[in-house]
Amino acid sequence: MPKLARITYWWTLLALIVPNVVFCFTEHNTLLQNVTGIVLPGGVLWLLLSVTGRVGWSVWCLFFFIFIDAFQMVLLTLYGGSVIAVDMFLNVVTTTVSEAGELLEDMIPAFAVVLVIYLPPLVMAVVCLCRDYELSDDFLRRNRALGRMTTLFGCTLFGLCLVAATPYRPLRQLYPLNAFYNLVLAVNRVEKQARYADTSRDFTFGSEPVDTAGVLTVIVVGETSRASEWQLYGYGRATNPRLSGRSGLTAFPRALSQSNTTHKSVPLMLSHVSAREFGDSIYDVKSVIAAFAESGIPTAFISDQGRNGALIDAFGSEADTCVFLADSLGTHRNDLDLLPVFDRVTSGLGAGDRMLVVLHTYGSHYRYNDRYPDTAAVFTPDAPLEAEKSYRPALVNSYDNTIVLTDRLLAEIMDRIENRGISGALIYTSDHGEDIFDDEREHFLHASPIPTYEQLHVPMLVWMSDAYRSRHQNLYLAAEANRRRPVATSEAVFPTAMMLAGLRSCRSDETQSLVSNRYTPRPYVYLDDHNEAVTPAAVGMDSRDIARIDSLYTAHLHP
């Protein structure tokens, strides 16, 4: 029996259980659950690898397991814990090529580790196939017997886990079963997305105007902007030089997103559905754009992001005018390129006209220094950027520059409305925040299976022009009265926009509108990976993050 065949066999087996071993240190499981998580999958893989003596075929038949393991190890390197989430599988299919390229080129160290573990057995398996190397019958008999005993022992441990006092949910806790289950759920959601046009066809808001005065309603959806980097919320840098001190602007410092992923948080904001009802219902409803259209109000959706086939695209297509800048400008663009299109779609508006414009920005999405022109770099050095903590000063500088650009974009829109004497109102919030190696946990980016405080604490603004405030002083006073109240952005955007535009619908909950005297914030919930509304503790958030959420949000639920 060739030595290379034995090396290939054992390397593959050990490589396949590396994630299971790592999970013993990253997950909050009991000792029994940890041992089960190694022994039972290890025994099954041992048996699968021993089916035939042609080890090259055995290894490549297990390629899907190897691929999932490699993907899992990259995520463990990036996020530090948790299984491949449903949302992570969906991020793969909803991330544009340019976004993926920007991220992947800075993850070379993580990929290097994975390649060292998983590439050699694949290469050796090819050599074994080409040279027709086989394992001996005696070797196979011995290892099949060991594999069977290990599997039976693992099954016994599994049974003990099920009857133990500590709850055990194998579909969430046993790797790779949980990863495969999440993949099935992800495929199911993609299928539902593909049927969205049919499942939402008959949905209506029953919206009607209660105030026919002219108003331009603008919703600006931010991207990856965290509140801690906004001057308006006490940040020490001048990241909001043009918004600071602006009349008619109400900034809400206690705002939290209910999801740290774009493909869920943006549909949450643009629909009347909250995390509590999200589930499957999001595929049966339409967006705020359709609600305005039902009342005969012209609508426009302008995006600086590329089409990705997610629900955001479907919502955008409900508008009378739908523009994706990526279709014409490619990758050489920034959020200020939204302004010429905004000018074009609003050019014919008079003082008595009504319209809704939704702008979806690229905001502060990594790579940060690609989100603004070189001439707009206020904080330097803003390069080089790498996904490593040692580069944090440049990462923070470039990230803060993106906030300055967002400040400029919002101020330009407000100036345009004021200069034309239009009665206008604007809502801004971000889909989620971002980690930038903020502490010893060294978390980076967003969309991690277990969110952090920085990924959820986002800016939230409501602005009303002079002309609008002169007619709707009561709404401005209500916003100011609610300024210090907690806000779940996913629940507040839709009813606030409807109320600002003078629209009524049985689907709109006035108690969640930030410009209502009846505003009543609800206890915070997070939309987890399985689309269940859970508390921060239930999703597994770190105690430090939970304490910060309690201090920011929960402690201020009651005035």
C-alpha positions as CSV (number, residue, x, y, z in Angstrom):
1,M,0.0,0.0,0.0
2,P,1.6,3.3,-1.1
3,K,2.5,5.7,1.7
4,L,0.9,8.6,-0.2
5,A,-2.5,6.8,-0.1
6,R,-2.3,6.6,3.7
7,I,-1.2,10.2,4.1
8,T,-4.1,11.4,1.8
9,Y,-6.5,9.3,3.9
10,W,-5.5,10.6,7.3
11,W,-4.9,14.2,6.2
12,T,-8.4,14.3,4.7
13,L,-10.1,12.8,7.8
14,L,-8.3,15.2,10.2
15,A,-8.9,18.2,7.9
16,L,-12.7,17.5,7.8
17,I,-13.1,17.6,11.6
18,V,-11.0,20.8,12.1
19,P,-14.1,23.1,12.3
20,N,-15.7,20.7,14.8
21,V,-12.7,21.1,17.1
22,V,-12.7,24.9,16.6
23,F,-16.4,25.1,17.6
24,C,-15.5,23.6,21.0
25,F,-13.8,26.9,21.7
26,T,-16.1,29.4,19.9
27,E,-19.6,28.1,20.7
28,H,-21.4,28.1,24.1
29,N,-22.0,24.4,24.2
30,T,-21.7,22.0,27.1
31,L,-18.8,19.5,27.3
32,L,-21.1,16.7,26.3
33,Q,-22.3,18.6,23.3
34,N,-18.8,19.5,22.3
35,V,-17.6,15.9,22.5
36,T,-20.7,14.8,20.5
37,G,-19.9,17.4,17.9
38,I,-16.5,15.8,17.2
39,V,-17.2,12.1,17.7
40,L,-20.4,11.6,15.8
41,P,-19.5,13.6,12.6
42,G,-15.9,12.2,12.9
43,G,-17.2,8.6,12.9
44,V,-19.5,9.2,10.0
45,L,-16.8,10.8,7.9
46,W,-14.4,8.0,8.9
47,L,-16.9,5.4,7.5
48,L,-17.5,7.4,4.3
49,L,-13.7,7.7,3.7
50,S,-13.4,4.0,4.1
51,V,-16.0,2.9,1.6
52,T,-13.5,2.1,-1.1
53,G,-9.7,1.5,-1.3
54,R,-9.4,4.0,-4.1
55,V,-8.7,6.9,-1.8
56,G,-8.5,9.4,-4.6
57,W,-12.2,8.7,-5.4
58,S,-13.1,8.8,-1.7
59,V,-11.6,12.2,-1.2
60,W,-13.2,13.8,-4.3
61,C,-16.6,12.2,-3.4
62,L,-16.3,14.2,-0.2
63,F,-15.5,17.4,-2.0
64,F,-18.7,19.1,-0.9
65,F,-17.8,18.4,2.7
66,I,-14.4,19.8,2.1
67,F,-15.8,22.9,0.4
68,I,-18.2,23.6,3.2
69,D,-15.4,23.1,5.7
70,A,-13.2,25.6,3.8
71,F,-16.0,28.1,3.7
72,Q,-16.6,27.6,7.4
73,M,-13.0,28.1,8.3
74,V,-12.8,31.4,6.3
75,L,-15.8,32.7,8.3
76,L,-14.4,31.5,11.5
77,T,-11.2,33.4,10.7
78,L,-13.2,36.5,9.8
79,Y,-15.9,36.5,12.5
80,G,-14.4,34.4,15.2
81,G,-17.4,32.0,15.7
82,S,-20.7,30.5,14.6
83,V,-21.7,28.1,11.8
84,I,-22.3,29.2,8.2
85,A,-25.5,31.1,8.5
86,V,-28.5,31.2,6.2
87,D,-27.8,34.8,5.6
88,M,-24.2,34.1,4.8
89,F,-25.2,31.7,2.0
90,L,-27.6,34.4,0.8
91,N,-24.9,37.0,0.9
92,V,-22.9,34.9,-1.5
93,V,-25.7,35.1,-4.2
94,T,-26.7,38.7,-3.5
95,T,-23.2,40.2,-3.4
96,T,-22.1,41.8,-6.6
97,V,-18.9,40.8,-8.3
98,S,-17.2,44.1,-7.6
99,E,-18.1,44.0,-3.9
100,A,-16.8,40.4,-3.6
101,G,-13.6,41.4,-5.4
102,E,-13.0,44.3,-3.0
103,L,-13.4,42.0,0.0
104,L,-11.6,38.9,-1.2
105,E,-8.4,40.7,-2.1
106,D,-8.0,41.7,1.5
107,M,-8.7,38.3,2.9
108,I,-5.6,36.6,1.6
109,P,-4.3,35.5,5.0
110,A,-7.6,33.7,5.8
111,F,-7.6,32.0,2.4
112,A,-3.9,31.0,2.9
113,V,-4.8,29.2,6.1
114,V,-7.6,27.3,4.4
115,L,-5.5,26.4,1.4
116,V,-2.8,25.0,3.6
117,I,-5.4,22.7,5.3
118,Y,-7.6,21.7,2.4
119,L,-5.7,21.9,-0.8
120,P,-3.0,19.3,-0.1
121,P,-5.4,16.3,0.3
122,L,-7.2,17.3,-2.9
123,V,-3.9,17.5,-4.8
124,M,-2.7,14.2,-3.3
125,A,-6.0,12.6,-4.2
126,V,-5.5,13.5,-7.9
127,V,-2.0,12.0,-7.7
128,C,-3.5,8.8,-6.2
129,L,-6.1,8.7,-9.0
130,C,-3.5,9.2,-11.7
131,R,-1.2,6.5,-10.2
132,D,-4.0,4.2,-9.3
133,Y,-3.0,4.0,-5.7
134,E,-5.2,2.0,-3.4
135,L,-5.5,1.3,0.3
136,S,-5.0,-2.3,1.4
137,D,-8.0,-4.5,2.4
138,D,-6.5,-4.9,5.9
139,F,-6.2,-1.1,6.3
140,L,-9.8,-0.7,5.2
141,R,-11.2,-3.4,7.5
142,R,-9.5,-2.0,10.5
143,N,-10.6,1.6,9.8
144,R,-14.2,0.6,9.0
145,A,-14.4,-1.2,12.3
146,L,-13.0,1.9,14.1
147,G,-15.4,4.1,12.1
148,R,-18.4,2.0,13.1
149,M,-17.4,2.0,16.8
150,T,-16.8,5.8,16.7
151,T,-20.2,6.4,15.0
152,L,-22.0,4.1,17.5
153,F,-20.3,5.9,20.4
154,G,-21.3,9.2,18.8
155,C,-24.9,8.1,18.5
156,T,-24.9,7.2,22.2
157,L,-23.6,10.7,23.0
158,F,-26.2,12.2,20.7
159,G,-28.9,10.5,22.6
160,L,-27.6,11.7,25.9
161,C,-27.5,15.2,24.6
162,L,-31.2,15.0,23.7
163,V,-32.2,13.9,27.2
164,A,-29.8,16.1,29.1
165,A,-31.1,19.1,31.1
166,T,-29.4,21.6,28.8
167,P,-31.5,22.1,25.6
168,Y,-29.8,20.6,22.5
169,R,-30.9,21.6,19.0
170,P,-28.8,19.6,16.5
171,L,-30.1,21.6,13.5
172,R,-28.4,24.6,15.1
173,Q,-25.6,23.0,17.1
174,L,-24.3,19.9,15.3
175,Y,-21.8,20.7,12.5
176,P,-22.0,20.1,9.6
177,L,-25.7,19.1,9.9
178,N,-26.5,22.7,10.8
179,A,-24.6,24.1,7.9
180,F,-26.4,21.8,5.4
181,Y,-29.7,22.7,7.1
182,N,-29.0,26.4,6.7
183,L,-28.1,25.8,3.0
184,V,-31.5,24.2,2.5
185,L,-33.2,27.2,4.1
186,A,-31.2,29.6,1.9
187,V,-32.2,27.7,-1.2
188,N,-35.8,27.9,0.0
189,R,-35.6,31.6,0.4
190,V,-34.1,32.1,-3.1
191,E,-37.0,30.1,-4.5
192,K,-39.5,32.3,-2.6
193,Q,-37.7,35.4,-4.0
194,A,-38.1,34.0,-7.5
195,R,-41.8,33.7,-7.0
196,Y,-42.2,37.1,-5.4
197,A,-44.0,38.7,-8.3
198,D,-46.7,36.1,-8.1
199,T,-47.1,35.9,-4.3
200,S,-47.3,39.7,-3.9
201,R,-49.4,40.4,-7.0
202,D,-52.7,40.9,-5.2
203,F,-51.4,42.7,-2.2
204,T,-52.7,46.3,-1.6
205,F,-52.3,48.9,1.1
206,G,-55.6,50.6,0.7
207,S,-53.7,53.8,1.1
208,E,-55.4,57.2,0.7
209,P,-54.5,60.8,1.3
210,V,-55.7,62.6,4.4
211,D,-53.8,65.7,3.4
212,T,-53.5,66.7,-0.3
213,A,-50.9,69.4,0.2
214,G,-47.9,69.2,-2.0
215,V,-44.9,67.5,-0.5
216,L,-41.7,65.8,-1.8
217,T,-41.0,62.8,0.5
218,V,-37.4,61.5,0.3
219,I,-36.2,58.3,1.9
220,V,-32.4,57.8,1.8
221,V,-31.3,54.3,2.7
222,G,-27.7,54.3,4.0
223,E,-25.3,51.5,3.8
224,T,-23.0,50.2,6.6
225,S,-23.1,53.5,8.6
226,R,-22.7,53.2,12.3
227,A,-23.9,55.9,14.6
228,S,-20.7,56.0,16.7
229,E,-18.9,57.7,13.8
230,W,-21.4,60.5,13.4
231,Q,-20.6,63.9,14.8
232,L,-24.3,64.5,15.4
233,Y,-24.2,61.8,18.0
234,G,-21.1,63.1,19.8
235,Y,-18.2,61.7,17.8
236,G,-15.1,63.8,18.3
237,R,-14.4,64.3,14.6
238,A,-16.2,66.7,12.2
239,T,-17.9,64.0,10.1
240,N,-21.2,66.0,9.8
241,P,-20.0,69.5,9.1
242,R,-23.0,70.4,6.9
243,L,-25.8,68.7,8.9
244,S,-24.7,70.0,12.3
245,G,-26.9,72.9,13.3
246,R,-29.2,72.5,10.3
247,S,-32.7,73.8,11.0
248,G,-35.6,71.3,10.7
249,L,-33.3,68.3,11.4
250,T,-34.1,65.8,14.2
251,A,-31.4,63.2,14.9
252,F,-32.4,60.1,16.9
253,P,-29.4,58.8,18.9
254,R,-31.1,55.6,20.2
255,A,-31.7,53.9,16.9
256,L,-31.1,50.2,16.3
257,S,-31.4,48.1,13.1
258,Q,-33.2,44.8,13.5
259,S,-30.8,43.1,11.1
260,N,-27.1,43.3,10.2
261,T,-27.6,42.2,6.6
262,T,-28.6,44.4,3.7
263,H,-30.9,41.9,2.0
264,K,-33.2,41.8,5.1
265,S,-32.8,45.2,6.7
266,V,-33.7,47.2,3.6
267,P,-36.9,45.3,2.8
268,L,-37.8,45.6,6.5
269,M,-37.4,49.4,6.3
270,L,-39.2,49.9,3.0
271,S,-42.2,47.6,3.9
272,H,-44.7,47.8,6.7
273,V,-43.4,44.4,8.0
274,S,-41.3,44.4,11.2
275,A,-38.9,41.7,12.4
276,R,-41.8,40.3,14.4
277,E,-43.8,39.4,11.3
278,F,-41.0,39.0,8.8
279,G,-41.0,35.2,8.4
280,D,-42.5,34.3,5.1
281,S,-44.8,37.3,4.9
282,I,-42.2,39.6,3.4
283,Y,-42.6,37.7,0.1
284,D,-46.3,38.5,0.1
285,V,-46.2,42.2,0.5
286,K,-45.2,45.3,-1.4
287,S,-43.1,48.3,-0.4
288,V,-43.7,51.9,0.6
289,I,-43.3,52.8,-3.0
290,A,-46.4,50.8,-3.9
291,A,-48.3,52.4,-1.0
292,F,-47.6,55.9,-2.4
293,A,-48.4,54.8,-5.9
294,E,-51.8,53.6,-4.8
295,S,-52.6,57.2,-3.8
296,G,-51.6,58.5,-7.2
297,I,-48.3,59.9,-6.1
298,P,-45.4,59.6,-8.7
299,T,-42.5,57.5,-7.4
300,A,-38.8,57.1,-8.2
301,F,-36.1,54.6,-6.9
302,I,-32.5,55.5,-7.5
303,S,-29.7,53.1,-6.4
304,D,-26.0,53.5,-6.3
305,Q,-25.8,49.7,-5.7
306,G,-25.8,47.1,-8.4
307,R,-28.7,44.7,-9.1
308,N,-28.3,41.5,-7.2
309,G,-31.7,39.8,-7.6
310,A,-32.7,40.4,-4.0
311,L,-36.0,41.7,-2.8
312,I,-34.6,45.3,-2.9
313,D,-34.6,45.0,-6.7
314,A,-38.2,44.0,-6.7
315,F,-39.2,46.8,-4.5
316,G,-37.3,49.3,-6.6
317,S,-39.1,48.1,-9.7
318,E,-42.4,49.1,-8.2
319,A,-41.4,52.8,-8.8
320,D,-42.5,54.8,-11.9
321,T,-38.8,55.6,-12.4
322,C,-36.2,53.0,-11.4
323,V,-32.5,53.7,-12.0
324,F,-29.5,51.7,-11.0
325,L,-26.4,53.8,-11.5
326,A,-24.3,50.7,-12.0
327,D,-26.1,50.0,-15.3
328,S,-24.5,53.1,-16.8
329,L,-21.6,54.2,-14.6
330,G,-20.0,50.8,-13.8
331,T,-17.7,50.8,-10.8
332,H,-16.4,54.3,-11.2
333,R,-19.1,56.1,-9.2
334,N,-19.9,57.4,-5.7
335,D,-23.1,58.5,-3.9
336,L,-22.8,62.0,-5.2
337,D,-23.7,60.6,-8.6
338,L,-27.2,60.1,-7.3
339,L,-27.7,63.9,-7.3
340,P,-28.0,64.4,-11.1
341,V,-30.6,61.7,-11.3
342,F,-32.5,63.2,-8.3
343,D,-32.5,66.5,-10.1
344,R,-33.9,65.0,-13.2
345,V,-36.7,63.1,-11.6
346,T,-37.8,66.1,-9.5
347,S,-37.2,68.8,-12.1
348,G,-40.9,69.3,-12.9
349,L,-42.1,69.5,-9.3
350,G,-44.1,72.6,-8.3
351,A,-45.0,73.8,-4.9
352,G,-48.3,71.9,-5.0
353,D,-47.0,68.6,-6.4
354,R,-46.4,65.4,-4.5
355,M,-43.7,62.7,-5.1
356,L,-41.7,60.0,-3.4
357,V,-38.0,59.5,-4.1
358,V,-36.1,56.6,-2.6
359,L,-32.3,56.7,-2.8
360,H,-30.3,53.6,-2.0
361,T,-26.7,54.6,-1.3
362,Y,-23.4,52.7,-1.2
363,G,-22.5,54.7,1.9
364,S,-19.8,53.2,4.0
365,H,-19.5,49.7,2.4
366,Y,-16.0,48.2,2.4
367,R,-13.6,49.1,0.7
368,Y,-14.2,52.4,2.3
369,N,-11.8,54.5,0.2
370,D,-13.5,53.5,-3.0
371,R,-16.7,55.2,-1.8
372,Y,-15.4,58.8,-2.2
373,P,-13.1,60.6,-4.7
374,D,-9.6,61.2,-3.6
375,T,-10.3,64.9,-3.4
376,A,-12.9,64.3,-0.7
377,A,-10.4,62.6,1.7
378,V,-10.7,64.7,4.8
379,F,-9.0,62.3,7.2
380,T,-5.6,60.9,6.1
381,P,-3.8,58.6,5.7
382,D,-6.7,56.6,4.3
383,A,-4.6,53.8,2.7
384,P,-3.4,51.2,2.5
385,L,-6.4,49.1,3.7
386,E,-6.2,45.5,4.7
387,A,-8.5,43.3,6.8
388,E,-6.1,43.4,9.8
389,K,-6.2,45.2,13.1
390,S,-2.8,46.8,12.4
391,Y,-4.4,48.8,9.6
392,R,-7.1,50.2,11.9
393,P,-6.0,53.9,11.8
394,A,-6.2,54.0,8.0
395,L,-9.5,52.0,8.1
396,V,-11.0,54.4,10.5
397,N,-9.8,57.4,8.5
398,S,-11.3,56.1,5.3
399,Y,-14.5,55.0,7.0
400,D,-14.9,58.5,8.5
401,N,-14.4,60.0,5.1
402,T,-17.4,58.0,3.8
403,I,-19.5,59.5,6.6
404,V,-18.4,63.0,5.5
405,L,-19.6,62.1,2.0
406,T,-23.0,61.0,3.3
407,D,-23.2,64.2,5.2
408,R,-22.6,66.1,1.9
409,L,-25.1,64.1,0.0
410,L,-27.9,64.6,2.5
411,A,-27.1,68.3,2.8
412,E,-27.1,68.7,-1.0
413,I,-30.6,67.2,-1.2
414,M,-31.9,69.4,1.6
415,D,-30.3,72.5,-0.1
416,R,-32.0,71.6,-3.4
417,I,-35.4,71.3,-1.7
418,E,-35.0,74.6,0.3
419,N,-33.6,76.6,-2.7
420,R,-36.6,75.6,-4.8
421,G,-39.1,76.5,-2.1
422,I,-40.6,73.0,-2.2
423,S,-42.4,71.6,0.8
424,G,-40.2,68.5,1.5
425,A,-39.4,66.0,4.1
426,L,-36.5,63.5,4.3
427,I,-35.8,60.3,6.3
428,Y,-32.4,58.8,6.5
429,T,-31.2,55.7,8.3
430,S,-28.7,53.0,7.5
431,D,-29.4,49.3,7.0
432,H,-26.8,48.3,9.6
433,G,-23.5,49.3,11.1
434,E,-20.0,47.9,11.0
435,D,-17.2,46.5,13.1
436,I,-13.7,48.0,12.6
437,F,-11.5,46.0,14.9
438,D,-13.0,47.9,17.9
439,D,-11.7,45.7,20.7
440,E,-9.7,42.6,21.5
441,R,-12.3,40.4,19.7
442,E,-11.0,41.9,16.5
443,H,-14.4,41.8,14.7
444,F,-14.5,43.3,11.2
445,L,-17.2,44.2,8.7
446,H,-20.9,43.2,9.3
447,A,-23.4,40.3,8.6
448,S,-21.7,38.1,11.2
449,P,-24.0,35.3,12.4
450,I,-24.0,36.8,15.8
451,P,-24.2,40.6,15.6
452,T,-22.4,43.2,17.7
453,Y,-23.6,46.5,19.1
454,E,-21.7,48.4,16.4
455,Q,-23.4,46.5,13.7
456,L,-26.8,47.5,15.0
457,H,-26.5,51.0,16.4
458,V,-27.2,53.2,13.3
459,P,-28.0,56.9,12.6
460,M,-31.6,57.9,12.1
461,L,-32.6,61.4,10.9
462,V,-35.9,63.1,10.0
463,W,-35.6,66.5,8.3
464,M,-38.4,68.9,7.2
465,S,-38.0,72.0,5.0
466,D,-39.0,75.5,6.1
467,A,-42.1,75.3,3.8
468,Y,-43.0,71.9,5.2
469,R,-42.7,73.0,8.8
470,S,-44.7,76.1,8.3
471,R,-47.7,73.9,7.4
472,H,-47.0,70.8,9.6
473,Q,-45.5,72.3,12.7
474,N,-47.3,69.6,14.7
475,L,-45.3,66.9,13.0
476,Y,-42.0,68.7,13.6
477,L,-42.8,69.2,17.3
478,A,-43.7,65.5,17.6
479,A,-40.4,64.5,16.1
480,E,-38.5,66.7,18.5
481,A,-40.5,65.3,21.4
482,N,-39.6,61.8,20.3
483,R,-35.9,62.6,19.8
484,R,-34.6,60.8,22.8
485,R,-36.9,57.8,22.5
486,P,-35.6,54.4,21.4
487,V,-36.1,53.6,17.7
488,A,-36.2,50.3,15.8
489,T,-35.5,51.7,12.4
490,S,-37.1,48.7,10.6
491,E,-40.4,49.5,12.3
492,A,-40.2,53.3,12.0
493,V,-39.4,54.2,8.4
494,F,-42.6,53.1,6.7
495,P,-45.2,54.7,9.1
496,T,-43.0,57.9,9.4
497,A,-42.9,58.3,5.6
498,M,-46.6,57.7,5.3
499,M,-47.4,60.3,7.9
500,L,-45.0,62.9,6.5
501,A,-46.7,62.5,3.1
502,G,-50.2,62.8,4.6
503,L,-51.2,59.2,3.7
504,R,-53.3,56.7,5.6
505,S,-53.4,52.9,5.4
506,C,-54.7,50.1,7.5
507,R,-51.2,48.6,7.1
508,S,-49.4,51.6,8.7
509,D,-49.1,51.7,12.5
510,E,-49.1,55.3,13.7
511,T,-47.7,54.3,17.0
512,Q,-44.4,53.5,15.3
513,S,-44.2,56.8,13.4
514,L,-41.5,59.2,14.7
515,V,-43.6,62.2,13.8
516,S,-46.6,61.0,15.8
517,N,-47.6,62.1,19.3
518,R,-48.7,58.5,19.8
519,Y,-45.2,57.1,19.1
520,T,-44.6,54.1,21.4
521,P,-41.4,52.2,21.0
522,R,-41.5,48.4,21.4
523,P,-39.0,46.2,23.2
524,Y,-36.1,45.5,20.9
525,V,-35.9,42.3,18.9
526,Y,-33.4,41.1,16.4
527,L,-34.3,39.2,13.2
528,D,-32.0,36.1,13.5
529,D,-30.6,33.9,10.8
530,H,-33.7,31.7,10.8
531,N,-36.0,34.8,10.4
532,E,-37.2,34.6,14.0
533,A,-37.6,37.8,16.1
534,V,-35.4,37.1,19.2
535,T,-33.8,39.1,22.0
536,P,-30.1,40.0,21.8
537,A,-29.4,37.3,24.5
538,A,-31.2,34.6,22.5
539,V,-29.2,35.3,19.4
540,G,-26.0,34.7,21.4
541,M,-24.7,38.3,21.6
542,D,-21.8,39.0,23.9
543,S,-22.8,40.3,27.3
544,R,-20.9,43.6,26.7
545,D,-23.0,44.2,23.6
546,I,-26.2,43.3,25.4
547,A,-25.3,45.8,28.2
548,R,-24.8,48.6,25.6
549,I,-28.1,47.8,23.9
550,D,-29.9,47.9,27.3
551,S,-28.3,51.2,28.1
552,L,-29.0,52.8,24.8
553,Y,-32.5,51.3,24.1
554,T,-34.2,49.2,26.7
555,A,-33.5,51.7,29.6
556,H,-35.4,54.4,27.7
557,L,-38.5,52.5,26.5
558,H,-40.7,54.4,29.0
559,P,-40.5,58.2,29.1
